[in-house]
């Protein structure tokens, strides 16, 4: 029925009993209530039962108090029940429906509940029995079919603690004032802020989920700034409230920040991370401010098989470079261990930051799988290996470097080392090659202890890449035994650069003295010495001198150690009784027999190939003193000031010896 019909029905005389007048609009509620009041019907507002500030009574308490206050022989108009119900949770609304239904079924005391139907959406479900409508226990005013016209949205309610009233001024001063305004029909707008006391900063129970209770700092930041993150501490939230929220953030800022600011930067990084980027996957992989750097490195372990793995690996590398590697490097070994059993081709792209651990891991991978596919992948992230393995027409050293990378010797190559232990015809001694520059007054000498001819292709490749002008590259032979004491190089001291001894130290002691290191770690340090120390020393020398000549006292042999460890090499036992064995590789007071070569001075006898003399003790990584080509042959390379030109004449290196030369 409409309101006019309701008025006529009421004036016709109605039995006093509890009835619900469910109106389609708030205006209908207001008009019906005012009309009933004019009929001298007593009005009772639910607001009177919300007297304690910060407390919201439950349905049984409200309706129980109402029953006590309404005389059974005098009907009263009850208003504000819909406003009260709007704030309740669904469970508490169910309690309200149950209490209301019991009241209606008991048929006393008499009351007119004038409500907005939208505030009690389950009303029709509760009073579904036709007897309620036929008996006028429930009367629908201007009813609207909800399946045709959806109900208007409920207002957004904010309960604001006294703590925040300065920044969030309330529309009404209390819950009771809110219900009074609701009952009077003076409450308008889609948003209402209600002041409530700070009561242990606890949320009021029994209210619907979308009632925004702004009690705590966390509530305030959620409502006022839309900052919702359980990982943010109160200290971080307070700083954000006081100083504002950063518009953007970087990982470099995260690293430089104090612990509180780190939380804020972390939160902003998480907000700005785009889906399917590496940073997004890091946050999706359980990153927190406390483990962020570790997760940033190690989240990659979950992405090895991802179709975009290479793109994501490049993103990771770029961010690490921008944020400075030292902050991440400590976690690289953890990533390597986590991916230990993964296929090599999946993890190579992620070992792209140039750390010591990554380089050693790449060398280990290449040592296990020397296939073309794996080489190509490794070269892309570790260019120094590609430089070391640069194409070389010389079959001996090409094979030597390949086997050294793989950490093994073969019977065939051990025989080749023995067969080719003699100096090729026509090759000049290193000291002869140096004579042309010793007294020219311009050339500075750089001696790298233990720099054998195996390193010539790498030095050539790096020089070209870095624009160093290399005007000649030759190979000369050192004296035997191939030790420093018989290969001292005289040079004017004012033009002699500081000698680099790291390669020799690695040969004897490994990458770190008194520390067990793998062969991959030792080789990694050798490559670093060439790429960093040697190339830097050349550049620094050219800054002071017109010309720099790079050479060595002797080379070393890794495969001699491998051959012994593999049982390929043997110990030469048939020596004169008075032979003085000075090392695995040379002795005195012997005779020139199979496997031994006499030095030019006649004072020493040197082992050819990979066999050894019966000297107690082992070798850590490499040996020298013997007569293999890798021990005897050393580079003699001349660099000049200026930018490298393609037309620069380069003398014939060891790789271009005649094919009929026994060395080839």
Long-range contacts (C-beta under 8 A, 24 or more apart in sequence): 1-139, 1-140, 1-141, 2-141, 2-142, 3-28, 3-31, 3-32, 3-35, 3-141, 3-142, 6-32, 6-139, 6-141, 7-35, 9-136, 10-36, 10-39, 14-136, 16-73, 16-74, 16-75, 16-110, 17-75, 17-107, 17-108, 17-110, 17-137, 18-103, 18-104, 18-106, 18-107, 18-108, 18-109, 18-110, 18-111, 18-113, 18-137, 19-104, 19-111, 19-112, 19-113, 19-136, 19-137, 19-138, 19-139, 20-100, 20-104, 20-113, 20-115, 20-123, 20-127, 20-137, 20-138, 20-139, 21-112, 21-113, 21-114, 21-115, 21-139, 21-141, 22-115, 22-116, 22-117, 22-120, 22-123, 22-138, 22-139, 22-140, 22-141, 22-143, 23-114, 23-115, 23-116, 23-117, 23-141, 23-142, 24-117, 24-140, 24-141, 24-142, 24-143, 24-144, 25-116, 25-142, 26-116, 26-185, 27-185, 28-116, 28-141, 28-142, 29-79, 29-82, 29-114, 29-115, 29-116, 29-185, 30-185, 32-114, 32-141, 33-77, 33-79, 33-114, 36-77, 36-112, 36-114, 37-77, 41-75, 41-76, 41-77, 41-112, 42-74, 42-75, 42-76, 42-77, 43-76, 43-77, 43-79, 44-69, 44-70, 44-76, 44-77, 44-78, 44-79, 44-111, 45-78, 45-79, 45-80, 45-179, 45-180, 45-183, 46-78, 46-79, 46-80, 46-81, 46-83, 46-84, 46-179, 46-183, 47-80, 47-176, 47-177, 47-179, 47-180, 47-182, 47-183, 48-176, 50-84, 50-174, 50-175, 50-176, 50-179, 51-176, 53-174, 53-175, 53-176, 53-196, 53-197, 54-175, 54-196, 54-197, 54-199, 54-204, 55-204, 56-87, 56-175, 56-204, 56-205, 56-206, 56-207, 58-92, 58-95, 58-206, 59-88, 59-92, 59-95, 59-96, 59-98, 59-99, 60-95, 60-99, 63-96, 63-99, 63-100, 63-103, 66-111, 67-103, 67-109, 70-109, 70-110, 70-111, 71-109, 72-108, 72-109, 72-110, 73-110, 74-110, 75-110, 75-111, 75-112, 76-110, 76-111, 76-112, 77-111, 77-112, 77-114, 78-111, 78-112, 78-113, 78-114, 79-114, 79-183, 80-179, 80-180, 80-182, 80-183, 81-113, 81-115, 82-115, 82-116, 82-118, 82-119, 82-120, 82-182, 83-119, 83-178, 83-179, 83-182, 83-183, 83-187, 84-179, 85-115, 85-119, 85-120, 86-119, 86-154, 86-155, 86-157, 86-208, 87-157, 87-207, 87-208, 87-211, 88-206, 88-207, 88-208, 89-206, 89-207, 89-208, 89-209, 90-208, 91-206, 92-206, 92-207, 93-120, 93-122, 94-122, 96-120, 97-122, 97-123, 97-126, 100-126, 101-126, 101-127, 104-132, 104-137, 104-138, 117-143, 117-151, 118-151, 118-152, 118-154, 119-154, 121-151, 153-190, 154-210, 155-187, 155-189, 155-190, 155-191, 155-192, 156-190, 156-191, 156-192, 156-210, 156-212, 157-192, 157-194, 157-210, 157-211, 157-212, 158-191, 158-192, 158-193, 158-194, 158-211, 158-212, 158-213, 158-214, 158-223, 159-194, 159-196, 159-204, 159-207, 159-211, 159-212, 159-213, 159-214, 159-215, 160-193, 160-194, 160-195, 160-196, 160-214, 161-196, 161-197, 161-198, 161-201, 161-214, 161-215, 161-216, 161-219, 162-195, 162-196, 162-197, 162-198, 163-198, 163-215, 164-214, 164-220, 165-195, 167-220, 167-224, 168-193, 168-214, 168-220, 168-223, 168-224, 169-193, 170-194, 170-195, 217-241, 227-267, 229-267, 229-270, 231-263, 231-266, 231-267, 231-288, 231-289, 232-263, 232-264, 232-267, 233-260, 233-263, 235-260, 235-263, 236-260, 236-261, 236-263, 236-264, 236-267, 239-264, 240-264, 248-272, 250-322, 250-323, 251-296, 251-319, 251-322, 251-323, 252-322, 252-323, 252-324, 254-292, 254-323, 255-293, 255-323, 255-324, 255-327, 259-289, 262-289, 262-292, 263-289, 266-292, 276-308, 277-312, 277-315, 278-303, 278-312, 278-313, 278-315, 278-316, 278-319, 279-315, 279-319, 281-312, 293-327, 293-328, 293-331, 294-331, 294-334, 296-320, 296-328, 297-328, 297-331, 297-332, 297-334, 297-335, 298-331, 298-334, 298-335, 298-338, 300-335, 300-350, 301-335, 301-338, 301-339, 301-342, 304-339, 304-342, 304-343, 304-346, 304-347, 304-350, 305-346, 309-346, 309-349, 309-350, 310-349, 313-349, 313-350, 313-352, 314-352, 316-350, 317-352, 317-353, 320-353, 321-353, 325-353, 325-354, 325-355, 328-353, 329-353, 329-355, 329-357, 332-357, 332-358, 333-357, 336-361, 344-368, 344-369, 344-374, 344-377, 345-373, 345-374, 345-377, 348-374, 348-377, 348-378, 348-380, 348-381, 349-377, 349-380, 349-381, 351-381, 351-382, 352-381, 354-382, 356-521, 356-524, 356-528, 358-382, 359-384, 359-524, 359-527, 359-528, 360-518, 360-520, 360-521, 360-524, 361-520, 363-405, 363-520, 363-523, 363-524, 364-518, 364-520, 366-405, 366-406, 367-405, 367-406, 367-407, 367-520, 370-402, 370-405, 370-406, 384-458, 384-527, 384-528, 384-530, 384-531, 385-527, 386-461, 387-457, 387-458, 387-461, 387-462, 387-465, 387-531, 388-455, 388-457, 388-458, 388-527, 388-530, 389-457, 390-457, 390-458, 390-460, 390-461, 391-457, 392-456, 392-457, 392-655, 393-655, 393-656, 394-654, 394-655, 394-657, 394-663, 394-664, 395-664, 396-420, 396-629, 396-663, 396-664, 397-453, 397-454, 397-456, 397-457, 397-629, 397-630, 397-654, 397-655, 400-454, 400-559, 400-630, 401-454, 401-457, 403-559, 403-562, 404-454, 404-523, 404-558, 404-559, 405-523, 407-519, 407-520, 407-562, 408-562, 408-566, 409-559, 409-562, 409-563, 409-566, 409-568, 409-610, 410-568, 411-568, 413-559, 414-559, 414-563, 414-568, 414-569, 414-609, 414-610, 415-609, 417-557, 417-559, 417-560, 417-609, 417-610, 417-628, 417-629, 418-595, 418-608, 418-609, 418-610, 418-611, 420-629, 420-662, 420-663, 421-597, 421-608, 421-609, 421-627, 421-628, 421-629, 421-632, 422-597, 422-662, 423-477, 423-632, 423-663, 424-657, 424-661, 424-662, 424-663, 424-664, 425-661, 425-662, 426-661, 427-475, 427-476, 427-477, 427-633, 427-657, 427-663, 428-474, 428-476, 428-477, 429-476, 429-477, 429-478, 429-479, 430-476, 430-477, 430-478, 430-487, 430-489, 430-551, 430-634, 430-636, 431-476, 431-489, 432-476, 433-474, 433-476, 433-551, 433-636, 434-476, 434-489, 434-491, 434-549, 434-551, 434-636, 437-547, 437-549, 437-638, 438-490, 438-491, 438-492, 439-492, 440-547, 441-495, 442-495, 442-545, 442-546, 442-547, 443-495, 443-545, 443-546, 443-547, 443-548, 443-549, 443-638, 444-495, 444-496, 444-497, 444-541, 444-544, 444-545, 444-547, 444-548, 444-549, 445-489, 445-491, 445-495, 445-496, 445-497, 445-548, 445-549, 445-551, 446-497, 446-499, 446-500, 446-534, 446-537, 446-538, 446-541, 446-548, 446-549, 446-550, 446-551, 447-489, 447-496, 447-497, 447-499, 447-500, 447-551, 447-552, 447-553, 448-499, 448-500, 448-503, 448-534, 448-550, 448-551, 448-552, 449-484, 449-499, 449-500, 449-501, 449-503, 449-504, 449-552, 449-553, 449-554, 450-503, 450-504, 450-506, 450-507, 450-552, 450-553, 450-554, 450-555, 450-556, 450-622, 450-624, 451-500, 451-503, 451-534, 451-550, 451-551, 451-552, 451-555, 451-634, 451-635, 452-552, 452-554, 452-555, 452-556, 452-630, 452-631, 452-633, 452-634, 452-635, 453-555, 453-629, 453-630, 453-633, 453-634, 453-635, 453-654, 454-555, 454-630, 455-530, 455-635, 456-635, 456-637, 456-653, 456-654, 456-655, 457-655, 458-527, 458-530, 458-531, 459-530, 459-534, 459-535, 459-550, 459-635, 459-637, 460-637, 460-653, 462-530, 462-531, 462-535, 463-535, 463-538, 463-639, 463-644, 464-644, 466-535, 466-539, 467-643, 467-644, 468-535, 468-538, 468-539, 468-542, 468-639, 468-644, 469-639, 469-640, 469-641, 469-642, 469-643, 469-644, 469-645, 469-648, 470-637, 470-638, 470-639, 470-644, 470-648, 470-650, 471-638, 471-639, 471-640, 471-648, 471-649, 471-650, 472-636, 472-637, 472-638, 472-649, 472-650, 472-651, 473-635, 473-636, 473-637, 473-638, 473-650, 473-651, 473-653, 474-635, 474-636, 474-637, 474-651, 474-652, 474-653, 474-654, 475-633, 475-634, 475-635, 475-636, 475-653, 475-654, 476-551, 476-633, 476-634, 476-636, 477-632, 477-633, 477-634, 478-552, 478-553, 478-554, 478-555, 478-631, 478-632, 478-633, 478-634, 479-599, 479-600, 480-586, 480-597, 480-599, 480-600, 480-604, 480-606, 480-626, 480-627, 480-632, 481-582, 481-583, 481-585, 481-586, 481-599, 481-604, 481-606, 481-625, 481-626, 482-554, 482-555, 482-585, 482-606, 482-624, 482-625, 482-626, 482-627, 482-631, 482-632, 483-553, 483-554, 483-583, 483-586, 483-624, 483-625, 484-553, 484-554, 486-599, 486-601, 486-604, 487-553, 487-554, 488-553, 489-551, 489-553, 495-545, 497-537, 497-540, 497-541, 497-548, 498-537, 500-529, 500-533, 500-534, 500-537, 502-529, 502-533, 503-529, 503-556, 504-556, 504-624, 506-621, 506-622, 507-556, 507-620, 507-621, 507-622, 507-623, 507-624, 508-620, 508-621, 509-620, 510-620, 510-621, 519-558, 519-621, 522-620, 522-621, 523-558, 538-639, 541-639, 542-639, 542-640, 542-641, 545-641, 546-640, 546-641, 547-638, 547-639, 547-640, 547-641, 548-638, 548-639, 548-640, 549-636, 549-637, 549-638, 549-639, 550-635, 550-636, 550-637, 550-638, 550-639, 551-634, 551-635, 551-636, 551-637, 552-634, 552-635, 553-634, 554-624, 554-631, 554-632, 554-634, 555-624, 555-630, 555-631, 555-632, 555-633, 555-634, 556-622, 556-623, 556-624, 556-630, 556-631, 557-610, 557-622, 557-623, 557-624, 557-626, 557-628, 557-630, 557-631, 558-621, 558-622, 558-630, 559-610, 559-630, 560-585, 560-610, 560-612, 560-622, 560-623, 560-626, 560-628, 561-619, 561-621, 561-622, 561-623, 563-610, 564-610, 564-612, 564-619, 568-610, 569-609, 569-610, 569-611, 569-612, 570-611, 570-612, 571-611, 571-612, 571-613, 571-614, 572-596, 572-607, 572-611, 572-612, 572-613, 572-614, 573-614, 575-613, 575-614, 579-605, 581-613, 581-614, 581-615, 582-615, 582-625, 583-613, 583-615, 583-623, 583-625, 584-612, 584-613, 584-615, 584-619, 584-623, 584-625, 584-626, 585-612, 585-613, 585-623, 585-624, 585-625, 585-626, 585-631, 586-613, 586-625, 586-626, 587-613, 597-627, 629-663
